[in-house]
Amino acid sequence: MKLANGLALNSHPSGRHFLQIPGPTNVPDRILRAMDYPTIDHRGPEFQQLGKSVLSGIRQIFATSGPVVIYPASGTGAWEAALVNTLSPGDTVLMCETGQFAVLWRKLAERLGLTVELIAGDWRHGADAQAIERALAADSAQRIKAVCVVHNETATGVTSAIPPVRAALDRVGHPALLMVDTISSLGSIDYRHDEWGVDVTVAGSQKGLMLPPGLSFNAISAKALAASKEARMPRSYWDWNEMLGANANGFFPYTPATTLLYGLHEAIAMLLEQGLENVFARHLRHAAATRAAVGAWGLEVLCADPGEYSASLTAILMPEGHNADALRKIALERFNLSLGQGLGKVAGKVFRIGHLGDFNDLMLLGTLCGVEMSLAIGGVPHSPGGVQAAMEYLKDGI
Ligand SMILES: *Cc1c(COP(=O)(O)O)cnc(C)c1O
């Protein structure tokens, strides 16, 4: 939309941008300030203190007492690291097609020369632990070396329960490693690396951890570490061995993303101050309020199983004949609100509301107001009253 002076409405926006995509998420002022600091010598004593502090603090966020490796990379790098550190050329991995992120992880595995056995999915459900159990039971030759699951499928807003997947491996007595992508759930949705028996947990900085993009993580079990000693996939930059050697003293084998580590230090402090249980409860509450709005609009959530609703984002189906990207364009141009686009095979069919990270009730209501006004402007069939329904939900607490 153009103003009288010919400028686009948001060419000089006032107030803040509503970044309600499911990552990158809003970076809180406290973290921005913590990063506003000169770069220091990454081989000096000041850095060593920072390194030791973040390498130990991050373990609490993964709920692990084992090592967590931190890469200066996006989440995709940590996907690759999980595979190349533990597997050998030609190995088979079992993956579940929960949505676009599972599809991308699969593509990465295939490009690395791994054989992927895929459990197909309809993009409206999570990983099927029974199907995983059947696939493992059928694998009497134990060709499957790893089971890879996306905990929170960011393309669909579906969260897969991890303990049933662990139980499936245990019931069959299959020795495959369990790898879990928590890029859009860590620090937002309850997750326990040790207790759930996960071997490699993959995460990234720019979602629940409230940081800018640029860091990613592997939490590593003793079994995964042992597997890395035998694994023959070529690796250099991603090599755990080199990382863990340097990390023992708080250092890194190459230049770390020092500025992001200042931010990580602050993010860990903020999450622990709030208490992870409270952080998880806040996300569940905002997800429920969002669904109350969606229901009142008469629209449908993509996730088909209420037991699998994501707490960190909601994907919403557009009515037949209406394009989600046209709606997103209105929200951006008129209200300076970024909504998540549909990815892969649901492109144009869904839009996504990210309600994760540094987020509160009024930010959610502002977001839902922007969506409701955009639905009206775009002529998308809906009932008004979604914002009202969310208000009713939020004011009654929990
Ligand atoms: C965002 C995301 C990724 C990709 O991470 P990048 O940082 O973009 O490489 C992978 N998996 C999930 C579940 C994600 O949400």
The ligand as an SDF file (V2000), in Angstrom:
LIG
                    3D

 15 15  0  0  0  0  0  0  0  0999 V2000
   14.8960  -24.0130   11.3300 C   0  0  0  0  0  0  0  0  0  0  0  0
   14.9800  -25.4960   11.3140 C   0  0  0  0  0  0  0  0  0  0  0  0
   16.0070  -26.1800   10.6450 C   0  0  0  0  0  0  0  0  0  0  0  0
   17.0230  -25.4910    9.7720 C   0  0  0  0  0  0  0  0  0  0  0  0
   17.8920  -24.7460   10.4740 O   0  0  0  0  0  0  0  0  0  0  0  0
   18.8130  -23.6640    9.7170 P   0  0  0  0  0  0  0  0  0  0  0  0
   19.3300  -22.8890   10.8680 O   0  0  0  0  0  0  0  0  0  0  0  0
   17.9160  -22.9090    8.7960 O   0  0  0  0  0  0  0  0  0  0  0  0
   19.8710  -24.4030    9.0030 O   0  0  0  0  0  0  0  0  0  0  0  0
   16.0380  -27.5470   10.7430 C   0  0  0  0  0  0  0  0  0  0  0  0
   15.1220  -28.2340   11.4410 N   0  0  0  0  0  0  0  0  0  0  0  0
   14.1080  -27.6150   12.0720 C   0  0  0  0  0  0  0  0  0  0  0  0
   13.1130  -28.4290   12.8260 C   0  0  0  0  0  0  0  0  0  0  0  0
   14.0110  -26.2280   12.0220 C   0  0  0  0  0  0  0  0  0  0  0  0
   12.9890  -25.6140   12.6420 O   0  0  0  0  0  0  0  0  0  0  0  0
  1  2  1  0
  2  3  1  0
  2 14  2  0
  3  4  1  0
  3 10  2  0
  4  5  1  0
  5  6  1  0
  6  7  2  0
  6  8  1  0
  6  9  1  0
 10 11  1  0
 11 12  2  0
 12 13  1  0
 12 14  1  0
 14 15  1  0
M  END
$$$$
